[in-house]
């Protein structure tokens, strides 16, 4: 037993007060006045001290009540410092970091981590504080700086392996912040993980404060055999007006001893439709190609799956495909030329692996309603534009369509449509004095030419241009390419929501040999993709990504069809259903509706209360980098972030203060003084009752009774 304020024990001297009063108090003489004393006998009065105590119980109650009051004010407590770890260094700030990446789902790795965490919490001292943090590619604080062991243990039981990848940096940064904000003078950080090498780069820039210790707890073990689905490609073909995809999957096998056949199944909208077998060698890879599948409905869900193994998170790859994702391109060529001016352009756009362009070509003198009705991109290839076509062309651009104009020999542009062209077309001139000119400057920062900026990614200087039309760009136009003499080759302008590109030469082999160069095909692909505002359709996302459902351009940029993107962007509030069945309400705040993709599987997005037949579906897959189970030496992580030994004694001078703080905390936790005060109050009540009883008894006994209380 110890006392926080032992000076109050001097109050125990007050216990002697009742005894002294009882033993030293004298009887008082009662003076009675009579008119005459002649009839009374004189008896001498003798005064004496009370030498004995007649009511021991009453005296004991009074003395004990006073003693309890003195002890209560001295703040007693049971000193258990010898049972607390780290008493010499004072109280600790403990941070437990538990890895919840999907590789922790192997065997009992996560269960062992939770057991280790419980043991750490059971070993906490009365003054120690603990925080619980789970992490994968990010970190989440579940409990912060608490002394409640029961709460820590209950939260540990709720931890489950997720779908993220291991990254030590965010978790250690959180631990660093907690320790820097702590007022305690010693700290321990327990890092519980399987220490995958992919989770540590060494450039995280984490430095724990002086006096902090990093304790690695390795939860890995023998690397099991694992077959993972690393990628699914979905090339498209148009056959008889229908879109068909041919899923091709790549598999990687880690571990094993002998080659074996691995069955791979293809599921469409939850139904298994095909199964193929792939022979995989130990630590080998292979591919599987399925038969073409017709895509007839929007947001068709697909899954490629292998049999479950020790790491089930990478045994499946999900994707979503929809028909109509190909950009519709309508080419209207000059009808006066003997040769077909559309030949090279139409053939180049037809050559794709995924059927991204739906190409239609004709020759004529104007733009018809059929040309713009279903087109995303309209190509006016060296044609005469009549006045009747201007209104259709203007409406097409206002709606967000794209127009490519080839200003070759027969091209004419009426004055009524002058504002639709990004400048003024001039005369046709020869280039290079018969030898032909070359493209001299390209705007590589523009999306059209960005893919050609790297080495060996396309050489535009090999093409020779014998003739080109003079062009004066408007002030608002952007010149994207020039010939070597400085004249304009390609210029871009905006009209309404649409774009117009003007090319001042031909798109065939009549004025140049550009159509015969290898760079021609990817160049015209980039032209059309840019005008259509399309990127390569995205069939899936990765865990950890965030999608803004209010950003139409952003949705289109990740491959969501324009119609679906527009519906989402303008649809106001949405509800997303996670793969585990949890609804997420996405209300519009500051123009954004962010959906974080934290689970693998399919997310379904729909308006609240609506039940559309084919709602928007987002496929989400794990990052297969986490499946690389090669471990790093824990000491490498410790050496990378451990504070220098010179700072280890930074708080040595504060040890007495820390020890005193521990005593205060022990007393505060036990709060014995409250119960002692309750006991003293109870004794005082009993003493009052007993003294009243004694007083009444003395009165009833008469004036001659000798009662001592």
SEDOVEX-628934 format. One record per atom (N, C-alpha, C): x, y, z. Coordinates in steps of 0.1 Angstrom, whole numbers, plus 5000, padded with zeros to 4 digits. Last residue first. Layout:
% residues N
XYZ...
This chain:
% residues 709
479750865274479650835260481050865253478750745305479850805298479750765283476550805331476650745317477850825310475150755359476550795355476850725341472150885371472850785363474250835359470651075383471751015391472550915383468651145367469751235369470851175377467650865346467450965357468751045359467250705324467850645336467750735348466450865303465450775309465950715323468850975296467751055301466750975309470250755287470750825298469650915305468750695264468850595275469350665288469250915248467850885252467850785264472050875244471450995250470050975256472150635229472750645243472250765250470850715206470250605214470850615228472550905196471150945200470550835209474750745192474850855202473450895206473850575170474250525183474250625194473450765150472250685155472650625169476050865147474950955150473750875156477350635139477750705152476650795156476250585114476050485125476350545139477250805101475750785102475450685114479950755103479350875109477850865111480150525087480450515101479850635109479450625062478650525068478850515083481650795058480250855059479350755065483650605056483650705067482250765069482950475032482950405045482950495057483250675014481850615016481850545029485950715016485050825020483650775023486850475005487150505020486150615025485950494979485350394988485650425002487650704971486150724970485450624980490250614974489750714983488250734983490750434954490350384967489750484976491350454925490350544932489850484945492750324905492150244916491150324923493550524886492750404882492050334893494850704902493650744896492850624891497050544911496050594921494750634914498250514886497850394893496750434904498850774879497950704871497450584878500650844899499450914898498350844890502750674892502050664905500750724905503450774866502950644867502150614881504451024874503251014866502650884866506750934886505750994894504351004887508050834863507750744874506650804883508451074849507650974843507150874854510151214866508851264863507851164858512351044865511651064877510251114875512951064836512550934842511850954855513951274822512551284826512051154833516551224814516351314825514951324830516051064791516651004803516351094815515251124766514251154777514751094790517251054749516751194748515851224760518550824743518550864757517951014758518550794715517850694724517650744738519850944698518651004703517950914712521850774690522250894697521050964704520850594673521050554687521450674696518250714652519650694655519750664670515250524645515850654649517350614653514650314617514850324631515650454634514350284590513450384596513750404611516150094580515750204571514950314579516349904599517549994597517150114588513849774595514249844607515349944606514149674569513049774572513449854584516149494573516349604563515349714565515149314591516149414596516349524586513349154576512849264584513849364589514149104542514649084556514049194565511149034523512349114525512849084540509948764502509948844514511248924515507748694475509148704480509248804491505248674464505448644479506848644483503348834444504748804445505148794459500748924447500948784446502448744446500849204444500849144458501048994458500549234418501949254423501949194437497949224410498649094411500149114416495549404426496849424419497649294421492249284419493349304428494549334420489549454401490449344404491549384413486249534393487449564401488249444404483949664370484749544375485949594382480949824373482349844373483049714378477949874356478749784364480149814362474750024354476150034352476949944362472049794349472649904355474149914352469649684331471149674329471849794336467149754342467449614337468949584336467049944372467249934357467549794354465450044396465849904393466049884378465750304420465550254407466050114405466350394445465050344443464750294429468850614433468150554445466750514441470450484402469850594410469050534422473450274405472050304400471450414408476050044400475650184403474350214397477949784414476749824406476249964410481049634412480249734418479149774408482349314415481549404406480849504415485749254427484449204423483749304414487449374456487449304443486049244440487049694471486849544471486949494457487249964469488049904479487949744479487050234452486950094449487850014458485150514460486350444462486150294460483550754442483350614446484750554447482451084445483550994444483150854450481051314429480551194435481551094434481051674428481751544427480951434434480051934432480151884419480851744417479951964459480952044452481151984438478551664461479051764469480151834461475951444457476851534450477251654459476151124472475551254471476551354465475950804471476850904465476151034463475950544494475150654489476150764484476450214491477150344493476350454487475549894505475250014497475950134501477249594504477049714512476649824503477949354490476549384492476249514501480449314483480049244495478549274498480749474460480749334458480249254471478449754467479749694466479649544464476449964449476349844457477749774456475750304450476650204445476550084455473450544440473750444450474550334444473450904434473550764430473750674442472151224425472551124436472450984430472451314392472351354405472851244415472851254365471851184372471651224386474851354349473651434350472551374359476751144350477151284353475951374356475250924341475750924354476051074359474650994314473550964324474050974338477251024304476351144304475151114314478150764305478850864313477950994314476350634288476350594302477050704311477050754264475750764269475650734284479850694262479450834263478050844269481150424282480450474270479850614273484250434298482750424300482150484288486950484297486350384288484950354290488050684310488450554315487550444308487050904297488450884296488850744301484450904305484650864291486150834289484850994331484250864329484550814315485851254326486651154332486151014331483651374314484851354306485751254312481851364336481551294323482851274315481951334368482851384358482651314345480451204387479951334382480751394371481850994396480750964388480051094383485150934399484151054401483051034391486750674414486050714402485050824406489850554425488650634429488050684416491550244434491250354425489950424430491650024450492350144455492050264446491849774426491449804440492349924444491349874392492149814403491649854416488949794366489649884375490449804385488149704332488249684346489049794353487949784306487149674310487149654325487850064288488450004300487549904305488550134254487550094264488250024276490750394246490550244246489650204257488850694244490050624247489750474245487350954225487350814230488750774234486751174210486851184225486851054232486751174183485651104189485651124204489151304178487951374174486751304181490951114188490951244194489551314191490450894171490250884185490151014192491351014147489850974149489550964163494051054151493251164147491751134150494950794158494950894168494151014164494650674133493850624144493850724155496350814117494950834115494150774126498750714130498450864130496950884127498950444126498650494140498350644140499150464096498050394103497850444117501550614091500250664087499150594094503950504097503450594107501950634104504850364074504350294086503650374096503650524044504550514055504050434066501750574025502550454023503550434034500650814030499750704032500550574030502650994021502450974035501650844038503451073997503550923999503350894014501151303981502251263990502351113991498951343965499851453967501151423975497951063965497951153953498951273954497450873984498850883978498950973966495451034009495750924000497150943995494851264021494951144030495151024022496551574011495651464009495851354019496751864032497251784021496151674019495951994055496152074043496651994031493451934077494651874071494851934057491752034105491952064091493352014087489451934128490851924124490851954109487152044153487452034138488952034136484951924179486351964174486351954159482152034199482851954190484252004186480552204213481152094221482052004212481352474193480352424203481052324212484252404180482952464176481952394185487752464179486552414187485352484182490452344158489652444163488452384171493752274146492552234154491852354158495752174118495352274127494052234134498552084100497452034107497052134118500352244084499952104080498652054086501352564075500552484083500252344076504852644069503452644065502652544073507552604074506752674083505352684080508952424058509052574054508152654063508252184068509652234071509852374066504952214081505952164071507252234074503452154113503852244102504852164093500852084136501952034127502152134116498952224151499552104157500752054149497752534160498552464150499252344156494652614171495952554176496652484164492652914170493052784165494452744171492053174175491653074185492152934182492753314152493453344165493153234176493053084124492453184132493153204145495653014099494752974111494153104118495652994066495853094076495053064089497152784043496152794053496552904063497652634011497952734020496852754030497852284006497052404004497552504015500452103989499652134000498952263998502551853973501651973972500851983985504351663981504551733968503751863968505851544009504551614004504851703992507151244021507351364012506051414007508151094052507051124042507451254034510051084072510351004059509251034048509351214094510151294085510451214072507951074113507151154103508051214092508350774128509150874121508250944111507750624159507150674147507950794141509150554180507750544182507050594169511950574185511450464177509950444179511450764216512350714205511750584198508250934220509450854224510250814213506151064208507251144214508451064218503850954200504950944190506151014196501851004218502350864217503550854208501351274212502051234224502551094224499851354191501251324188501951274201497251394202497451324189498851274187497551544225497151404226497451324213500551754224499151734221498751584221503251764227502451774239500951744237504251774201504251644208503551644222503551914174503251954188503151824196506151914150504951844155504851894170507752034121507452054135506151994139508051934095509251984102508952004117507351714069506851764082508051814091508751824038508551724049507951794061508251854002508551904015508351794026509551773970508651743981509151803994510851843947511451733955510551683966509552063937509551933929510051813937510052253957510552273943510652133935508852203981510152153979510652163965505452193970506452193981507752143976503052403953503952293953504952303965499752493966501152523962501952393962496552623964497352503964498752533959495452903984495752833972496552703974493652874016494152944004494452863992491252874042492052794032492452884021491353014074490953034060491952964051490252854105491052944097490552964083488852624113489752694122490752784114485452634102486852604099487752684107483052754109483252614113484652564110482953004098483252994113483452854117482252954072483552994074483952984089479852874061480452784070481852824074479153064042478253044053478852954064481153034022481253144032480353124044482052684017481252794015481452904026484852534004484252564017483452694016486152253986485652393986484852413999488552033973487852083985487452233983490051933953488751963950487952023962492751893965492551963952491152013950492251914001493051883989492551953977491851924031491752034021492652014009489951724050491151724041491051824030488751754081488651814068489951794061486951594105488251594099488051644085485051654134485051664119486551674115482951514160484251554155484351554140480251634181480851544171482251604167478751784199479951714204480651624194476651924189476351804197477551734202477852104173477252154186476952044195478451944151479551994160479052044173475851904141476651784145477751834154475052164135474352084146475151964151476852204114476852294126476152224138476052014095477452014100477552094113473452104089473651964095475051964101474052354078473252344090473452204097475552284055476152364066475352344079474452164034475152074044475552154056473652354016472652274023473152194034475952454004475352534014474252454022478452184000477452273996476752344007481752113998480652124008479652224003483451873981482852003979481652013989486251703995484951713989484451853989488451584009488651643996487351663989486551434030487851404024487851464010485451474060485251534047486451534039484451254083485651294076485151344062483051254115482751274101484051324094482451064143483451134136483051144121480150944151480851014161481951104155476950904135478350914135478950984147474250884131474850794141476350804141473751114114472751054123473350974134475351204095475551264108474651194118474551074071475951074075476151114090471851104069472350974073473750974077471651364060471251334074471751204078474751444042473351404043472951384058476851674028476651594041475151574042477951643994477451704005477251614017478851493972479151633972478551703984480551163974479351253972479851403972481150833984481650943976480451033973481650674016480950694004481550813997482050444043482650534034481750544022482350364078481450364066481950474056483550174105483850264094482850254083483950174137482950124128482950224116486750094156486150184147485150114138487749894172487450014179486750114169488449614171487349664164486849804170490849544182489749534191488449594184492849564163492749434170491449424178492349704131492449724145492249584152491849834102492849754108493049784122490150024093489549894095490549794102491650244090490750244102490150104104492950184066493750204078492850194091490850174048491550054051492350064064490050444048489150344052489850214056492450564037491950604051490950494056492750454012493750434022493250464036490150523999490750384000491750364012489050763994488850704007489550574010489450843968490250903978490050843992489650643940488850653953489750713964490250823910490650723920489750743933489051033897488950903891489350793901487051273916488351213913488151073907484551363922485151403909486351323906483651313948483151233937483751253923485551283978485251363965484751263955483851124006484951153997484551223985483151084038482551134026483651184017482950854063483850924054483150954042482250814096481650824083482550904074482650604124483350704115482650694101481950544157481350534144481950644135483950354179483550484174483050474159482550094198483350134187482950274182480750024217481850104222482750154210478649854212478549994207479650084212478349644241478349664226478249814224480649604268479349654263479449664248482149434296482149474282480749514278484149394323482849434319482949484304485849144344485849244333484349274330488048984367486749034363486849134352489748694375489948834369488648874363490848494402489848534392490248674387492848444420492348324412491348364402493748614439494248634425493748524416492548534463492248664458492648684443493448284473492248294464491948424458496048124478495848264477494648294468495947844477496347914489496048064490493247814453494447764459494747844472490547734431491047804443492347734448490947724395490647664408491247734420490448034378491147914380490747854393488448244356488648184369489448054368487148544344488048424341488548374354484048694339485048644349485848534343481948964330482748844327483748814337478949134323479949094333480648964328477949384302477949244304479149204313476949644296477449614309477449464312474349564272475249664279475749604292474449284250473849364260474849454267476049134233474749184228474049284238478849004222478449104232477149174227479748674217478948784212478548874223482948544219481648564226480948684220485348314205484648444205483248444212486848084229486148104216485448244217489848184246488548124245487948154232493148104254492348174245490948104244495748134277494548054273493648144265499248104284498048174280496948084276501748084311501048034299499848124296504648024330503548104326502948044314506347884360506147914345504947994343506947754383507447884381507347924366506447444367506747514379507447644377504347494338505447434344505647504358501047424328501947524334503047444340498647404303499747334309500747434315495247464305496547524302497647444310492047414292493147364300494447424295488847584293490047534286491147494296485447624292486547584300487647534291482547844291483647774284484747734295480547944307480247914293481347834286478947984337480147934331479747894317477348284346477148154341478448104334477748554353477548454363477448314359478048684328476948724337476648604347480148434320479448554314478148574322483248284327481848304331481348434325485548044318485048174315483548184319488247864335486847874331486448024328490847644332490547784332489047804327492747394347491547434340491247574343496047304342495247394350493947434343498247034343497147104336496247184346501747064353500347014354499347104346505146984361504147044352502746984354506146964395505946904382504946994374506347144417507447054414507347004400505647484430505247354424506547274421505947834422506147714430505747584423503448004405504648014414504747894422502348064372502347964383503647994392500148274355501548254361501448164372498348334325498448274338499948264342496248544306497648504309497648454323493648504282494048524296495548474297491348644260492648584261493248614275488248654245489048674258490248584257487048814220487848684221488648694234483948944211485148954219485748814220481949094186482348974193483748994199479149264175480449274181480749144188477549244143477649214157479049224162477649284116477049384124477049364139479149054107477749074104476949174113481349124132480949014122479449034120484049284144482649314140482349204129485949204173485749194159484249224156488249284199486949284194486949264179490149154227490149204213488749184207490849164256489549144250489449204236492949004280492749094269491449064262493748984313492748944304492649044293496248884337495748974327494748904318496848694357497548824357496848924348495848464379495448524366495948664366498048234395497348364394496948404380498747974416498448004402497548134402501147874440500047964436499947984421502447704467502247704453500947794450503647914495502847804489502847814474506547964513505748014501504947904495506547954548506847884535505947934524505948274560506348134562506648074549505148574579505248494567505548344570505248744599504148654599504148564587507448904621507248844608506248734608507449194635506849064638506549004625509849434646509149364635508649224640509649714664509649574667509049504655511350014669510549934659510749784662511150244695511650124690510750064680512050584704511050484698511750364693513950764710513350684721512250584717513151004685514150944694513350874706510550904661511150994670512150924679511250754629510550754642511250844651510950844597511950854608511150854621510550774563510050754576511150764587510950774535511250894543510650894557510750584515509550624522509750754530512650444501512550594499511250644506512450174504513550244510513550394509510350024494511250074485512550134491508249764502509249854507510249894496506549574491505949674500506949774505507849374478507149484470506649594478508649194497509649294492508949404484506549154526506749134511507749244506506049094554507249154549507549124534503749014566504548904560505748954553503449184598503249174584504049044579503449414622503049274620502649254606505349614641505049604626504749454624505049814668505049664664504549654650506750044684505950024672506149884668506950214715507250094708506250084696508350474735507450424725507950294719508450714761508950594755507950544745507150934771508550944769509250814764504051104761504851004768506250994763502651264745503351334756504151234764502451244709502351184722503151264732502951324683501951404691501751354705504851144675505251284676504251364684503350914674504450924684504851064686501550964653501050934666502150954677503350994632502551104636502051084650504450734630505350854633504550964638502250594622502850564635503750684639501850704597500850724607501350694621504150604585503950754586502950784596503750334585504750384594504650544595501650324567501450274580502450334590502750424542501650494549501450454563505050224539505250364541504050434548504449964533504749994546504750144549501949814515502849934514503149974529500449544498501249584510502049704506497149594484498549544484499249604495493649484491494749584488496149514487491549344500491949324486493049414482491849214533491149284523491649254509491249024563492149044551491349114540489849184591489849084581490749124570489249254625490149274614490049154604487849214649487049254637487949264624489549164670488749054665488049084652490449424675491349324669490549214663488349524690488549574677489549484669488649384714487449364706487649414692491149474723491049334720489749314711490549754727491649714718491449564713488649734748488349794735489349744724490149624768489049544763488649604750492049824774492449694768491349624762492250144772491150044774491549924766493850354768494350264778493250144780494650484735493750444746494350354756495550584708496050634721494950604732492950484687494050574689494250614703491950234665491850284679493150374681492250244637491050184643490850234657493450414611493650404625492250354631494750284581493550334588493750314603496650334551496550304565495350364571497150174519496850294528496850244542497649934510498350044503498050174510497149844542497549774529498249884521496649834577497249894565497249794554495549944609495549834599496049904586496450014642496350064629496449944619495850114675495749994666495550054652497750224703496950254691496950134682497850274739498150194727497150244715499650374768498650394758498950324746500450294802500750284788499450314780499750284828499850414823500150414807499650004834498550094837498550224831501149834806501149884819499949974822500349564784500449704787500449734802500049294777501349334785501449484787497849284762497749224776498949264784498749394738497849464746497749414760500449184730501049314732500049394741498548974726499648964736500249094740497049084705496449064718497449054729499049064685498549194689497849184703499348794682500448874686500049014691496748734672497248674684498348754690496848874647495948914657496248854671498848714634499048864637498148914648497648474632498848484641499148634644495648544614495248494628496448504637497148604591496448714598496048674612498148344586499048464588498348564596497248084581496848154594497648274596496848094546496948014558496448084570496648414533497348274532497448204545495848664537494848564538495348424536497848834533497748794547496648694548497448914507498448804509498348754523495849134508495249004506496148894507496549324539496549304524496149164521496749404565495549344561495449324546499149424591498949414576497649344573499049634618498649494613498449504598500849794642500449804628500249654623500449944673500449814666499949834652502150154694501450154682501550014675502350284726502550164718501650174706504050484747503150494737503350374727504650414782504950394768503750434760506050544813504950494805505350494790509450474823508250544824507150484814511750324824511750434814510350504814511250144844512450234845512450344835509050004836508950094847510050194848508749804816509249944812509150044823505849644827507049644819507449784816504749614859504649684847505949684839505049504884504449424875504349484861506149704900507049594897506449494887504049874904505049914894505949794891501749874920502049754912503149784901500649984950501650014940502049884933497450074957498349954957499349974946496850384974496750294962497750184964495350674990496050544990495850474977495150974998495050914984495850784984494851115021496251085017496251005004492151135024492751255019494251225015491750875035491150905022491851035016492950895060493550805050492950835036491251075073492651105071493251025060488850935072488951055066490351095063489550715088489250685074489250825066489850835113490950775107490750745092487150915118488251015117489450955110485950665120485550765110486550865108487250555143487450495130487050595118486250725163487750725160487950665146483550675163484050805161485450805157483450395167482850455155483450595152484650375193485350315181484750375168482750505209484050565207484850505195480650325206480450465202481850535200481850095218481350095204481250235198482350165245483450145236482950145221481250335268480550295255481750285245482750395291481650305293481050255280486050435302485150445290484050345292487150595332486950485324485950515313487450825347488650745345488450625336486551145348486051015344487250925340487451325378487551295364486951155360485151485401486151385397486251365382484151685429484351675414485451575411481851675455483151625451483251615436480251875478480251835464481651795460478751805511479951855503479951795489475551885520476351775516477551825508473252005542474452045535475251915532469751965538470951925545472251955536467152205540468052125532469252085540465552395553465052265553465952165546466852635548466752585562466252445563467152775525467952655526467852585540464952945505465452915518466152785518464452975478464253095486464853075500467052835457465852815465465752945474468552755426468252865436466952835443470952535417469452545418469252645429473452445396473152535406471652555406475352175388474052235385473652315397478652145375477752165387476452225383479751915351479352045354478352045366482451685351480951715352480751855356485051715326484551715340483051735340486951525303485851615305485351605319488951345299489351465306488151555308488051125285488751105298489051235305486751215263485951135273486751125286488751355251487551435255486851345266490551155244490951265253489751335259488951015226489350945239489751055249488551195205487451145212487851085226491451235197490551345202489351285210492851035184492951045199491951145205492451085158491750965164491750975179493951285150492651325154491851205160496151175140496251215154494851255159495651135113495351025122495451065137496651355100495251365105494851245114498851275089498951345102497551365108498251195064498251095075498351155088498751395047497451395053497351285063501251335036501151435046499851435053501051155014501151095028501051205039499551134988499751254996499951215010499650874978500050974969500351104977500850584994499950704995500550804986500650224991501350354991500350464991500849885000500050005000500950125000
